[in-house]
Amino acid sequence: MELYRDFFKRVVDVTASGGVLLVLAEPLAAETLWLHFANKGAGDFFRQERPGKNGRIFRIPKHFPNPINRSYTHIL
């Protein structure tokens, strides 16, 4: 009985995540194109250095959600 429940849960998880991916693919592609042109070709990802285990520095790719030349002074 537990095998069937686990199998059904896995099928639902994969189907739901695949459906969400299909729904969000077009808006994410549009955002990527918009950011490419808004950032003058710089792209929408950047690498950030962060300290890791034992102080070792590693680089992580991050999504840049706003154009580079945007001012953030209103947040401060």
Secondary structure, DSSP 4 states (H G I P E B T S, - for coil): -HHHHHHHHHHHHHHHHHHHHHHHHHHHHHHHHHHHHHTTT--SEEEEEEE-GGG-EEEEEEE--S-TT---TTT-
